[in-house]
Amino acid sequence: MAFGTSVDLTSNTGGIVTPNPFWLASAPPANSGAQIMRAFDAGWGGAVWKTLGTPIQNVSSRFGALHFKGTRAIGFNNIELITDRPLEVNFREIAEVKKRYPKHGVIVSLMVETRDEWRDMIKRAIDAGADGLELNFGCPHGMCERGMGSAVGQEPALNEKITSWAVEFSTVPVLVKLTPNVDEINPHGLAAKRGGAHGVSLINTIKSLIGIDIDRFVPEPRVGGLSTNGGYCGAAVKPIAMHMIGSLARDPDFGLPISGIGGVANWRDAVEFILLGCSSVQVCTEVMLRGYRVVGDMIEGLTEYMRSHGFSTIEEMRGKAVPQFSEWGELDLNYETVAKIDPGKCIGCHACVVACHDGAHQCIHPAPKEAGTRVPVVDESECVGCNLCQIVCPVPDCITMAAVDNGFKPATWNEFQSEGKLLRPKKGAH
């Protein structure tokens, strides 16, 4: 490991260059110039201004959260819409931010309807000093009912058309923010590319209901006696975001820069997104819950990770995990692992025994009484290496999944189908 590596965190996303890859996502934390300037002082490299369009009237209340087993807000939901502040105020503040922070990235999120409105808003944003534009084709509530937001993002032809307008009118890079409320993300990313986009950002929020008030019988967040679906975000959506980002990153016909969004809460999340192909990451929910200061740990953690792994730039590490993201049919069916329990770390809680017997493959058993120990026993002849025991174990590194040399050469399902390559017998088949 190259611990002495000099690290440069500079990020370039489709021509938008920022001091580091950490951006505020278009949301309440990026609602005003005063907020964004405080964020830049805290260390954020860029900010995507809360979406501008015809100002709307928001509702009260508008946020909801999913709490799980003592952990608060692992998921977050909102029914807030685009800016409710006058456009002239927003544009004036954009100009002020760029004047004071010329090296930071100010990306302006836009959402309007007609070609003429797009032309006007783009000109005003660029005149104010925007370093880039983000077309909001993702909002899953309120705006989509008006023919904008995810109503555009779910229609590739419309996505391509409006993107082409924006690229025609813009003199700065254009990013398209994609909605996750689709069956497959690739057709929508490719539509943005055909429209001339310089990059994409994803994911926007997921259409959802966060919960029900079981005493009032009303969904949350409650507006009087009613509620509606909102946009789901926060740590819980990270796996969905990574799947969609990875799907685009490995598509040979795509190839555009990606700004990753969805559940980034710490430096490790950011590393995963960059390894999956992102050149920048956007954060919203974690800032809403913890404040702008979280970026300090993100910068420090990313810097140390890059130094310890010998990466000197973001570009050197970007996409390193993409070649290993494959289809199920390309996985080695002869690769085999079994669970190994470290008796020196095991606390004898038997969580693995219960999980294996009730939820997996019945191969972990209590030790015989005469053994005088509570360390469970793994029947390796029946263990299929499913990982459930490792997942439920409360002690770090107590259970590991060890590879087995079973004598069988690698063989995938695709190879088996086409060439009849030999697969190892299933456990329990003897």
N, C-alpha and C positions, 0 to 999 in steps of 0.2 A: 504494500500500500504506500502511495506517495504522500506521506504526511506533510511534506514541505511544499506541496503544490500551491502556487499562487492562484487565487480564485477571483474571477471576474463575473459578477452576477448580472451584467448587462443583458437585457432581453430584447429580442427583435421579433415582433409578431406581425408579419405581413407589411413590414416597413414602419411600424410603430415601435420606436426604440425607447426603452425605459431603464432607469438605473438598476432595477432588479425585477424579477418576474411577478412580484406580488401586486395585484391590482385590487382595488375595491370594485365589487360588482355593482351594476346599475340597480340601486335599491335605496332604502332609507339612509344608510350610512354615507351615500354619495348624493344627498338631496340638495346640498347648498355649498356655496363657495367657502364659507367659514368651516364647515365640516371637512371638506376636502383639504383645505390648507392645514388643519390640525392633523389630518391623516398623513399628509406628506411630511410634516414635522416629526411624526412618530416613526417614519421610515418606509411608508408605502411608496412603491415605484410608479404607480399609475392609478387612475380612477376612471371608471365608466360612469358618467353623469347619469343621475336618475332620469329615466326616459322623458324626453320632451315631445310634446304634441299639443293639441288643443287642450288646455288645462281643464281638469275635471273636478268634480266634487266627490271626495272620498267619504266612506262611511265610518261609523264608530259603533262598536269596536272592530278591529281588523286583523289581529294576530291570534294564532292558536299554537299550542305546542303538544308534542307527544312525550310524556314522561314514562320511563320504563324501569321498574325495579329499583327505585331510588335515584336513578339518573334523570335529571331534568333536561327536557328539550333535546332529546336525541333526534327528533324530527320537528320541523317547524312549518307552519302554514300561514299564508296571508291572503287577504282579499283586497289588499291595497292596489290601487291602479297607478297610472303614470303621474307626472308632476301635477300638483294643484297650485303651483306658484306661477305668477305671470311670466310669460316667455321673455319679456324685456329684462326682467330681473335676473333670470337664469343666464341669459347671454352676457349681461353686464358682469356677473360674477365669474363666468367662464374666462372672460378677458382679464379680470383681475387676478385669477389664479395663475393663468399662463404668464402674466407679467411678473408675478412674484416667484414662480417656480418654473422657469423656462426649460429645465432639463427633465422635469417629470412629465409623464404622459397623461394628457386629458383627452379622453375618448368620449364623444357625445352620443348617447343613445337616442334614437329617433323612432317615432311611430306616428305616421299620418296616413292619409288615404290616397289622394289624387296625385297625378304626376306633377301638377303645378305646386301642390303643397310640399312634395318632396324636394322640388327644385328650390323653393323659397327657404325651407328649413335647413337644407344642406348649406346654402349660401350663407345664411345667418350664423350657423355653427362654425363654418370655416372662417368667416370674417371675425368671429370672436376669438379665434385662435386654436380651434380644435386640432389635435394631432391626428385624429382618426375618428371614424364614425362606426357605430354599432347599430345595425338595423334590427329592431326588436320584432322578430317574427315568432316569439315564443310565449307571450303572456297568455295563460290558459283561463282567465276569468275576466269578466267585465269588458275588456277591450275586444276579445274575439267575437262577442255578441254584436259588436259594431263593425265587423268585417276586418279587423286588424289583429295584431298579435298572432296567436297560434292558428287563427283562421287563414293567415297567409302561410305560416310555417308548415301547415299540413297539406298544402297544395304546391307541388314542385313547379308547376307552370307559372303560378302567381309569384312564387319565391323568385324564380329566374327573372321574370319580367320586372319586378320592382327593384331587384338587385341591379339589373342593367340600367335602370333609370338613375339609381344612386351613383353607380360608377361613372355614368355619363356626366353627371352634374358635379361630381366631387374632384377635388385636386389633392385630397389626402386619402390614405388607405381606408377601405371599406370592409368591415367585418360583418358577417351575418350571424345573428344569434338564433340558434336552432331550437325548436321545441322537442322535448322528449315524448310528447303525446302522439306518437306515431308507431306503426308496427316495426319498421326498419328505418334507421337514420340515414343510411347511405344515399338513397335517392334524393334526399333533401340537401345533403351536403354537396352532391354532384350538381344539383340544380343551382345552388349558390355559385359553384365554380363556373357553370355555363353562363351565369349572369355577369361574370367578371369579378367576383369578390376577391379580395386580397387575402382573406382568411375567414375562419368561422369561430364562433364561441359557442360552447355548449357544456352542460345542458341548462336550459331554462327550467322553471319549476314544473312539477308534475301535478296534473289535475287530481284533486283529492278532497276528502272530508277528514278532518283531523280527529274528530270525536263528537260525542253526543252528550249533552247535559241530561243525565238520566233522571233528574228531578223535574226539570222544565220540559223535557222531551224535545229539545231544540238542538240542532247541530251547533258546534262551535266554529269560529267565534260568533257570538250572538249579537244580532242587530235588532233590538226590540224583541219581537217574538219569532224572528225568522233568521235564517242564515243561507249560505250558498257554498258551492264548491270554491276552493281556493288553490293556491300554488304551493306544493310541498317541496321543502328543501331541508338543508341541514345535514348532519353527519349520516343520517340513515339513507340518504339518496346516493352516497358515494359509489356503491357498487354499480348502480344503474348508469351513473355518469361515466365511470371508467369503461363499461362495456360499450357504450355508444362512441366514446372518444376512440377507443381501440379499434372499433369496427371501421371508422373512417381512416384512422392512421394507417391501417394495413391494406386499405383498398388501393390497388395500383393505379386506378384511374382518378384518384382524388389528389393527394399531394399538396394541399394547401396548409398553411400554418394554422395551428389550433390554440385558442385560449380556453383553458379548461375550467369548468365551473361545476360545483355540486359536491358539497360535503367536505371541502378543504378546511380543516380545523387546526392543523399543525404542520410542522416541516416535513414529517414523514408522508403525509397526504400529498404535499406539494411534490416531493421526490417521485412518488408513484405516478402522478399525473405527467410529470416531465418525462419520466422513463417510458410512458405510454404515448409520447409524441407531442406533448404540449410545450409551447415556448413561453407561455405565461399562464398564471392561474389567477382566478378571480374569487374573492371571498366576500360573503355577505353575512350569513347567519352567525358565524363565530364572532364577527365584529359586533353584531347586535347583542350578543349574549355576554361578551367579555370586553369589548372596547377596542379602539385602534391599537392599543399597546401590544396585542397578540403578535403583531408583525415582527417585533423584536426577536422573539423566540424563533419565528419562522426563518428569519434571515440568518440568525446564528446557527440554527440546526442545518439549514441547507448548505451554508458555507462549510461547516465541519464535515458534512457528508461528502461534498464534492472534494474537499482536500484529502480526506481519508481514502477516497476511491480514485484519486488521480485525475479528476476532471478539473480543467482550468476554466471552462466556459459552459454556459447552459447548453449551447449547441452540441458540445461534445457528448453530453449525457442524454440529450433529447432522443427519444425513440428507442433506447437500448432494449426495452422489453418487447417491442412490437414484433420482431421476428419469432418470438416464443409464444405469441398469442395465435393459436391455430384453431382448426376445426376438430371436433371430436373424432372424426374418422381418421385423423392423422396421429392420434395418440398411440403410444406403444402399449398394446394390450398384454404384452408379456412382462412389462415392468411390474415388480411386486415389492410391496413393503409390509412389514409387520410391526406391531406396537411393542416397544421396550419400556419397561417401568424401572426407574432408578430407585432401588430400595433405600438409598441414603436420603432421598428427597421426599419419598412418599409419606404422607401423613395418615394414611389408612382411612380416608373418608369414604371410600368405595363409590364415589360419584361415577367413576369409570365403569364399575361393575353394573350399576343400575342402568346407565345409559346404554351399555353394550347389550345387556339382556333385554331391555324393553324397547330400545330404539335402533339396534344395529344387528350384530350377527352372532351373539351369544358365545363369544370366545374368551371373555375375561371373567374369571371366577374367584370367589374368596379363597384364600389359602386354607388348606386343611387345618383343623384345630390343633393337631399335634405339631404343626410347623411352628407354632408360637409366634406368629407374625400376622399383622393386618395388611401386609403388602399383597395385593391381588396377583393372581397367576394368569399369564396369557397363554392360551392354547394356540401356538403359532400355526399348527396344521389347519386351523379353522379361521384364523385372522385374515381378513381381506384388505387390511390397511385402509380402512375408511376414514380415519382421523377423528371420529367422534369422541373417543376417549381423551385424546389430546385436547380437544376443544373444551370439554367440560372440566378437565383437571384444573383445580385452583392454584397449583404450584407450578411456576414457570420452569420449563425444561425438565419436568419430572417424567413426562412421557414423550418419547421421540418415536418417529416412524423410520425404521431402519430398512434400507434396500436389501433385497434377498437375491443372491446369485442362484437362480433356479435352473440354470443350464439352457434356457430357451433364448434364442436370438430375437431381437426386436421385430415386432410384426404389428402393423396397424390394421384396423378394420378394412380400410380401402385396399390394402395389399392382400388381405385375406379374401376379399370379394373378387379381386381381379387375378390373383396369382395362386390362391390357395395356400398361403404361408401358414405353417403350423402354429397353433395357439396353445398355450399351456392349459392343462385341465383345470376346471373350476374347483375351488376348495370344496371338500365334502363329496366330490364325485367318485372317490376311490372306494 
